[in-house]
Amino acid sequence: MKVILRQNFEGLGKIGDTIEVKDGYAFNYLIPRKIAYLASKGNLSALEEEKKNVVRKLEQEHKEAELLAAELEKVSVTIPVRVGEEDKIFGSVTTQMIVDALKEKNYDIDKRKIEIDEPIKSLGIYGITIKLHPNVSTKIKVWVVRE
């Protein structure tokens, strides 16, 4: 059975590809989960319209991410931590701690978007990368200070 993919699907192809799959796989998995359409002229034109909408949405998300990145470049957050001897902190600074500090400054960032190169285990100033969009990332300063 021929189907047209509505989204990128690993192992099958990319959006708009017409592929041949078994009937059961198409009817029981791909079509109910809205991963694919049956291959027909009408569905092909519907897919083209969906592609246009997806492109518009991605462009809008990219613009919003760039604006947020410009704002976040100016932001620095302070994270107070308990320290032991020689200013070594107990545990390490986590992405959740950074998210909480950003929430205090009214920035709602998902913790999975924060990239910490190596664990933060001592006091100091760190540059942390936040990946807001596949093509947009920014750095913020994180001050780790004694509680």
Backbone bond lengths (Angstrom), bond angles and torsions (degrees), N, CA, C in turn:
res aa  C-N    CA-C-N  psi(-1)  N-CA   C-N-CA  omega(-1)  CA-C   N-CA-C  phi
1 M - - - 1.444 - - 1.528 108.50 -
2 K 1.315 117.30 138.14 1.452 121.80 179.28 1.530 109.39 -95.66
3 V 1.343 114.40 133.35 1.458 120.90 176.41 1.532 108.66 -131.84
4 I 1.334 114.74 159.00 1.459 121.71 177.18 1.524 107.19 -112.52
5 L 1.322 116.75 125.03 1.466 120.48 -178.17 1.524 111.57 -72.59
6 R 1.334 115.91 133.04 1.464 122.59 178.07 1.517 111.84 -91.39
7 Q 1.303 117.20 -15.63 1.471 122.03 -179.69 1.521 108.81 -150.33
8 N 1.324 115.41 164.05 1.462 119.28 176.62 1.519 108.11 -65.73
9 F 1.319 116.57 133.75 1.456 120.62 -179.51 1.518 107.74 -138.37
10 E 1.320 115.44 117.19 1.457 120.74 -176.60 1.524 110.22 -60.34
11 G 1.309 114.99 132.17 1.450 120.52 178.97 1.521 113.39 93.65
12 L 1.345 116.67 -18.47 1.463 119.35 179.59 1.522 111.93 -112.54
13 G 1.323 117.62 -50.26 1.456 119.52 -178.85 1.516 112.73 158.75
14 K 1.326 114.49 -163.27 1.458 121.97 -176.84 1.528 110.61 -109.35
15 I 1.319 115.67 172.56 1.457 121.52 179.31 1.530 109.65 -54.34
16 G 1.331 115.38 132.74 1.455 120.50 176.14 1.519 115.15 89.36
17 D 1.316 118.04 -10.72 1.465 120.11 178.95 1.528 109.84 -69.47
18 T 1.314 116.10 137.70 1.463 121.44 173.29 1.517 106.90 -98.11
19 I 1.325 116.08 120.50 1.461 120.37 -175.93 1.527 110.10 -127.43
20 E 1.306 115.13 160.94 1.464 122.69 178.26 1.529 107.51 -104.30
21 V 1.338 116.32 122.47 1.466 121.19 177.29 1.529 108.52 -133.28
22 K 1.317 115.62 167.50 1.459 119.92 177.79 1.530 109.63 -71.24
23 D 1.313 116.02 150.87 1.461 121.75 -176.25 1.526 112.38 -57.16
24 G 1.328 116.73 -47.23 1.462 120.53 -178.25 1.516 112.23 -61.66
25 Y 1.329 116.96 -40.42 1.471 121.54 179.13 1.526 110.12 -63.59
26 A 1.318 116.14 -40.48 1.464 119.87 -179.97 1.524 110.86 -68.36
27 F 1.335 117.22 -52.34 1.461 120.91 -174.39 1.522 113.86 -73.58
28 N 1.323 118.23 -30.44 1.461 120.58 -175.69 1.526 114.14 -97.05
29 Y 1.327 117.52 -18.64 1.462 118.65 -175.66 1.526 112.51 -126.40
30 L 1.311 117.69 -60.83 1.467 120.97 -171.41 1.526 113.44 -66.68
31 I 1.313 117.69 -48.43 1.462 120.72 -176.02 1.535 112.10 -71.77
32 P 1.345 120.59 -46.25 1.473 119.00 179.15 1.543 113.58 -62.44
33 R 1.318 117.75 -30.09 1.464 121.21 -179.89 1.529 111.60 -89.25
34 K 1.307 116.75 6.29 1.468 124.10 178.70 1.519 112.60 57.40
35 I 1.330 115.28 37.96 1.458 121.74 175.90 1.527 108.88 -90.31
36 A 1.346 116.66 -27.09 1.467 119.91 -176.67 1.521 111.06 -147.04
37 Y 1.337 114.65 159.23 1.469 124.11 171.58 1.517 107.65 -109.35
38 L 1.322 116.62 159.66 1.456 120.02 166.88 1.522 106.81 -67.00
39 A 1.317 117.09 143.71 1.465 120.79 -178.18 1.524 109.77 -75.66
40 S 1.337 116.23 108.61 1.463 122.38 174.40 1.519 108.04 -151.92
41 K 1.335 116.26 165.02 1.467 119.33 -178.37 1.520 111.40 -63.46
42 G 1.318 117.12 -41.00 1.467 121.18 179.92 1.520 111.63 -62.82
43 N 1.317 116.47 -44.51 1.467 120.10 179.52 1.518 111.27 -68.99
44 L 1.328 118.07 -30.50 1.454 121.17 177.44 1.525 110.27 -65.32
45 S 1.338 117.84 -41.80 1.463 120.34 178.45 1.529 110.58 -69.28
46 A 1.341 117.71 -35.71 1.466 120.52 176.42 1.521 110.44 -64.43
47 L 1.317 116.67 -37.32 1.459 120.65 178.54 1.526 110.86 -65.81
48 E 1.330 117.33 -39.10 1.468 120.58 178.20 1.525 110.12 -61.23
49 E 1.320 117.22 -40.14 1.460 121.31 178.23 1.535 110.45 -65.65
50 E 1.330 116.25 -41.54 1.473 120.43 176.92 1.521 110.65 -61.33
51 K 1.334 116.89 -41.27 1.468 120.93 179.45 1.517 110.71 -59.14
52 K 1.337 116.63 -44.12 1.467 120.63 179.24 1.528 110.78 -60.72
53 N 1.334 116.29 -43.06 1.466 119.99 179.06 1.522 111.59 -64.31
54 V 1.322 116.77 -40.53 1.466 120.93 179.78 1.519 110.25 -65.32
55 V 1.334 117.19 -41.60 1.465 120.68 179.01 1.516 110.39 -62.70
56 R 1.346 117.07 -44.18 1.472 120.73 177.71 1.528 110.79 -60.52
57 K 1.312 116.28 -43.54 1.469 120.48 -178.81 1.527 110.78 -64.60
58 L 1.340 117.58 -42.85 1.462 121.22 179.29 1.524 111.50 -64.26
59 E 1.329 117.08 -39.11 1.460 120.25 177.21 1.521 110.80 -63.14
60 Q 1.326 116.61 -42.04 1.470 120.88 178.80 1.527 110.86 -63.79
61 E 1.324 117.12 -44.30 1.470 120.88 178.58 1.525 110.38 -62.46
62 H 1.337 117.63 -37.96 1.458 121.89 179.71 1.533 110.41 -64.32
63 K 1.334 116.63 -44.20 1.468 120.70 178.75 1.520 110.97 -62.46
64 E 1.336 116.68 -44.73 1.465 120.90 179.28 1.524 110.87 -62.84
65 A 1.325 116.87 -39.74 1.463 120.89 179.56 1.527 110.64 -65.57
66 E 1.328 117.44 -39.00 1.469 120.06 178.31 1.525 111.43 -64.97
67 L 1.337 116.82 -40.67 1.467 119.97 177.90 1.526 111.17 -64.08
68 L 1.321 116.37 -44.01 1.462 120.50 178.89 1.524 110.88 -65.22
69 A 1.332 117.52 -37.50 1.470 121.38 178.36 1.518 110.71 -62.74
70 A 1.329 116.96 -40.70 1.463 120.48 178.61 1.526 110.60 -63.37
71 E 1.330 117.18 -38.73 1.468 120.60 177.75 1.527 111.27 -68.28
72 L 1.332 116.65 -44.13 1.462 121.04 -175.31 1.526 113.09 -68.81
73 E 1.331 118.31 -24.78 1.465 120.25 178.62 1.522 111.44 -59.56
74 K 1.325 116.69 -28.71 1.465 121.88 -177.73 1.524 112.40 -87.89
75 V 1.329 117.17 -6.03 1.459 121.53 -173.42 1.528 111.18 -91.58
76 S 1.327 114.69 139.87 1.464 120.15 168.67 1.524 106.91 -134.19
77 V 1.313 115.65 142.67 1.463 120.32 -179.07 1.523 109.54 -120.35
78 T 1.312 114.78 150.71 1.460 121.47 179.02 1.520 108.26 -113.37
79 I 1.319 115.21 130.34 1.460 120.68 179.47 1.525 108.21 -120.03
80 P 1.333 117.22 108.93 1.459 119.63 176.72 1.537 110.61 -79.63
81 V 1.334 116.04 133.74 1.464 120.56 -178.89 1.527 109.60 -134.45
82 R 1.332 115.46 156.08 1.463 120.57 174.74 1.518 108.07 -80.33
83 V 1.322 115.58 138.29 1.460 119.66 -178.94 1.517 110.54 -123.66
84 G 1.325 113.88 156.27 1.455 121.00 176.73 1.514 109.49 -108.25
85 E 1.322 115.57 -146.87 1.453 120.63 179.53 1.526 110.32 -67.66
86 E 1.309 116.06 149.49 1.459 124.26 178.74 1.532 112.45 55.18
87 D 1.303 117.49 32.52 1.462 124.37 177.69 1.530 114.06 54.74
88 K 1.304 116.75 32.79 1.462 121.18 173.80 1.528 107.50 -88.65
89 I 1.322 116.27 132.28 1.460 118.00 -178.15 1.527 110.09 -86.61
90 F 1.339 114.64 156.90 1.451 120.44 177.09 1.524 107.56 -80.49
91 G 1.304 117.78 119.65 1.463 121.50 -176.59 1.516 109.83 79.07
92 S 1.320 116.48 -141.34 1.463 120.83 177.24 1.522 108.73 -150.43
93 V 1.311 115.82 165.66 1.454 120.92 177.11 1.527 107.47 -78.10
94 T 1.322 116.45 128.01 1.459 121.30 -176.70 1.525 111.21 -103.65
95 T 1.309 115.28 165.88 1.459 119.59 177.00 1.530 110.47 -63.31
96 Q 1.319 117.46 -32.52 1.466 120.52 179.20 1.525 110.72 -65.02
97 M 1.326 118.14 -37.29 1.458 120.94 176.71 1.530 110.66 -62.73
98 I 1.321 116.04 -39.43 1.467 120.54 179.17 1.520 110.05 -67.95
99 V 1.335 117.15 -41.12 1.468 121.23 177.78 1.526 110.17 -60.83
100 D 1.336 117.10 -44.19 1.466 120.43 179.37 1.523 111.31 -62.14
101 A 1.330 117.01 -40.90 1.468 120.70 178.36 1.531 110.74 -65.80
102 L 1.324 117.04 -36.67 1.469 120.26 177.53 1.524 111.35 -70.46
103 K 1.335 117.60 -33.92 1.462 120.78 177.82 1.521 110.97 -63.79
104 E 1.324 117.12 -34.40 1.460 120.63 176.87 1.525 110.93 -62.63
105 K 1.326 116.80 -25.67 1.468 121.91 178.66 1.531 111.11 -99.60
106 N 1.334 116.42 16.13 1.470 123.97 176.73 1.526 114.15 65.40
107 Y 1.320 117.94 36.43 1.459 122.94 172.20 1.509 107.72 -116.81
108 D 1.317 116.56 120.57 1.456 121.05 -178.96 1.526 108.99 -101.41
109 I 1.333 116.27 98.80 1.456 123.07 -177.35 1.524 108.38 -116.58
110 D 1.324 116.52 137.60 1.462 121.89 176.92 1.536 108.75 -73.89
111 K 1.332 116.84 135.96 1.469 120.06 -176.13 1.527 112.65 -64.67
112 R 1.332 118.01 -21.67 1.467 120.21 178.94 1.521 112.25 -73.72
113 K 1.332 116.39 -13.90 1.463 120.19 179.57 1.525 112.11 -87.30
114 I 1.319 116.92 -10.31 1.464 121.33 -178.89 1.522 108.75 -90.24
115 E 1.326 115.37 128.81 1.460 120.63 -178.22 1.524 109.66 -114.97
116 I 1.327 115.66 115.03 1.464 121.58 176.03 1.523 106.53 -105.72
117 D 1.348 116.50 119.26 1.456 121.04 -175.53 1.524 112.33 -63.54
118 E 1.314 116.03 -49.91 1.461 120.00 177.26 1.526 107.76 -138.64
119 P 1.323 117.84 154.12 1.467 120.32 -175.85 1.537 112.28 -56.92
120 I 1.330 115.01 139.02 1.462 121.03 178.80 1.525 107.43 -91.53
121 K 1.335 116.26 109.10 1.458 120.92 -174.74 1.520 113.45 -123.81
122 S 1.343 116.80 11.56 1.468 119.06 177.24 1.519 109.55 -146.44
123 L 1.326 115.48 165.36 1.456 121.21 -179.86 1.525 109.63 -68.22
124 G 1.337 116.54 152.88 1.456 119.79 176.70 1.518 111.94 149.14
125 I 1.330 114.17 -169.94 1.458 121.99 179.47 1.526 107.47 -112.42
126 Y 1.319 115.77 130.24 1.464 121.03 -176.56 1.521 110.16 -127.55
127 G 1.313 116.00 143.04 1.463 122.09 172.73 1.514 108.19 -95.17
128 I 1.311 116.65 117.33 1.461 122.40 -176.72 1.536 108.68 -111.77
129 T 1.313 116.13 133.45 1.458 121.42 -179.96 1.523 110.03 -90.79
130 I 1.325 115.04 135.32 1.465 121.71 174.30 1.514 107.28 -119.06
131 K 1.317 116.09 120.41 1.466 121.59 -179.44 1.527 107.95 -95.99
132 L 1.319 116.13 101.06 1.456 122.07 -174.57 1.526 113.13 -82.88
133 H 1.315 116.31 -26.47 1.467 123.04 -175.30 1.528 105.45 -154.93
134 P 1.315 119.22 157.97 1.469 118.38 -179.92 1.530 114.27 -53.01
135 N 1.337 117.54 -29.30 1.458 120.96 -178.95 1.517 113.66 -108.83
136 V 1.336 118.56 -0.14 1.460 121.38 -175.49 1.519 109.51 -127.76
137 S 1.333 115.16 122.99 1.459 119.72 173.34 1.521 108.05 -139.75
138 T 1.317 115.90 159.63 1.455 121.55 -178.72 1.517 108.93 -144.83
139 K 1.319 115.88 166.87 1.462 120.74 178.04 1.518 109.57 -118.18
140 I 1.324 115.43 142.28 1.459 120.89 172.49 1.519 107.76 -122.72
141 K 1.327 115.69 158.50 1.458 119.84 175.84 1.519 108.89 -95.91
142 V 1.310 114.92 133.06 1.452 121.13 177.31 1.518 107.68 -117.68
143 W 1.312 115.68 118.71 1.470 122.04 178.17 1.518 107.07 -96.44
144 V 1.310 117.07 119.19 1.451 122.58 176.93 1.528 106.16 -102.41
145 V 1.348 115.69 113.46 1.455 121.41 -174.09 1.518 110.94 -123.39
146 R 1.332 114.55 162.99 1.455 121.89 177.98 1.536 109.47 -68.07
147 E 1.326 116.54 137.69 1.466 122.42 -179.98 1.507 111.21 -72.94
